[in-house]
Amino acid sequence: MNTKLLMGVIFAASIAISCNPPAAENQQATTTEETQAGGQEAVIDDDSQKDIVKIAVGSADHSTLVAALKQADYVTSLSNAGPFTVFAPTNEAFNKLPAGTVDDLMKPENKAKLQDILEYHVSLGVFKPEMLTDGQTINQANLKNIAISNKDNKIMINNQANIIATIPAANGVIHVIDAVLLPPDK
């Protein structure tokens, strides 16, 4: 056999071996990846724009909302691609509810009620402030409508919650509001 050909084969074999680790290593990597829990919320990315949940988690004014999202098992849903518009009540907004309301909603037996309230704060699609017009209604994730009033660029939801800030997110937009929206009775 030609010496150059033999050296070429040995070189190619050494590259193939170094680029393809043994099957046991591949199996270990797969097993480790499979044991990591979570969906989009588990992705670590410090370079891209943050999604709605990551923004809320980073806000000291939204710790009650984040706790409610966790209790309702909605962290994964609101971390997904969306797009979503979230009307995000501040901690102060939750404090305006009658005493004991938040504690009661956080009980496991009230999970469905908590989910309904949280869904009433989420719209499918992106509704930027300039898109919110006076008299407009928007269907929420719980299939109930909210009413928009827009007077002199002061935007209110259901004549009770003011939009006090708007924050763009990777998967939609967050409107920070100063009251908790309670869905109408059925």
N, C-alpha and C positions, 0 to 999 in steps of 0.2 A: 504494500500500500504506500502511496505517496506520503512523505513526511508532512508536507504542507496540508494535505487533506486530513491526515490524522490529527494534526494540531488544531485545525478548524473544527473538527468534530468534538474534540475534548473541550475547546473553548465554548462552543455552543451548548454542550451538555452542562458545563459549570454555570453558565448564565441561566439556563432553564432551571437548574436545581436551586440556585440562589433566589430566583424570582418566584418560585412556587414552593412555599414551606410545606413540610410534611402534612399529611391528612389530619393527624392528631392536633396540630396547631390550628388548622382551619376549623376543626370541630370545636375547639375550646373558644375561639373567637365568636363563632356562631352562638354557642351556648351562653356566653357572657352577654351578647347583644340581646338575645331572646329574654334574658332574665331582667333586663331593665324595663321598668314599668313606665307607662305614660304614652301619650301621643305627641302632638305638636308641642304641648306645654313642657315636655321633657327635653326638647331641642335646645342646646346651648349655643347661642349666637349673639355675641356682643357687638357685632358690626352692623347688622341689619336693623331696620326700624322695628321697634317692639310691637308685639300684638296687644290686643285689648287687655288680656289677663296680665301680661307682664307689666304693662303701664299701671294697672290698678294695684298690683302687688307692690310696685315701687312708690305708691302714693300713700303717705301717712294719713291722708284724709279719707281713704277708702278701705280701711282695714275691716270695717263691719261688712261692707259689700263683699270683700274677698272671702271672709269667713262664711258668709251666706252662700257664695258660689261653691265653696268647698263642700259645705253641708248638703247642698242640693245636687252635688256631683255634676256641676256645669263647667268646671275648669277646662276640661278637654274640649267641650263643645265650643266655648268662646275663644279657644286657642287655635281652632281650625281656620281654614282659609277665608270663610265668610263669603262675601262681605257683610258686616254687621254695623248697625248703628246702636250704640248702647247709651241709654239715658242713665247715668251713674250717680246715684244719690251719695252725698257725703256722709261721713259719720254724724255730723251735726243734724243732717236730714233724718237719719234713723233715730236720733235722740229726741226728735219732735213727736215721734209716735207715742201713744199712751204707754206708761210704765209697764214693763214686763212683756210687751209685744214682741220685741226681737228675741228675747230669751224663749218665749213660747214657740215662735216660728222655728227656732234652731233645734227643737226636740225632734227626734227621729220619727215620731208618730205624725208630725206636721210637715213632713218633707214635701208632700204633694202641694200643699198650700204655699209653702215657700217657693217651690218651683213655679207655680202659677204667677206669683208676685214678681219673681225675677224675669220670667218670660214676658211680662207686661212692660219690662224696661228694655226689651230688645226688638229691633226691627231688622228684617232681612233686607239688605241693601244699604247703600250709603246715602244718608240724608245730611248734606252739609247745611250750615245755617242759611245760606242764600237760597236753598231749596225749600225751606220751611215757610209756607205762606199762611196768611191769616185765613182761618176757616178750614184748613186742610185737616183731613183725618188720615192716620197711618195705621195699618193693620200690624199688630205686634205678633211675636212668636207664639203667644197663647191664643191667637185668633180673635183677640178683642182689640178695639180701636182706641187710639189716643187722639185727642183734639189739639190742634196747634192754634195759638193766637200769636200774631206778630204785629205789634203796634210800635211804631217808631223804632224798629229794630230791637225791641225787647221781646224775646221769644218766651212764651209760657206753654207748658204742657198741661192740659186739662184745667186751665185757669188756676193752678195751684203751684206748679213747680217752674221756677225760672231757670233758664240755661245760663249758668254763670261763667262757663268756659267751654271751649271746644278743643279737643286734642286729636290730631290724626294718628291712626295706628296702621300697622302693616295689613291688618285684616278688616279695616273699616274706620269708624270714627266714634269718639266718645264725647258725649255732651254731659258735662258735669252739671248736676241739678241740685237744688236746695230743698227738695221734698221727695218723699217716697211716693211713688205712684201705686195706688191700690186699684186693682181691677174691679170693674163693676160686677155686682152680683149677677148670677146667671138668670 
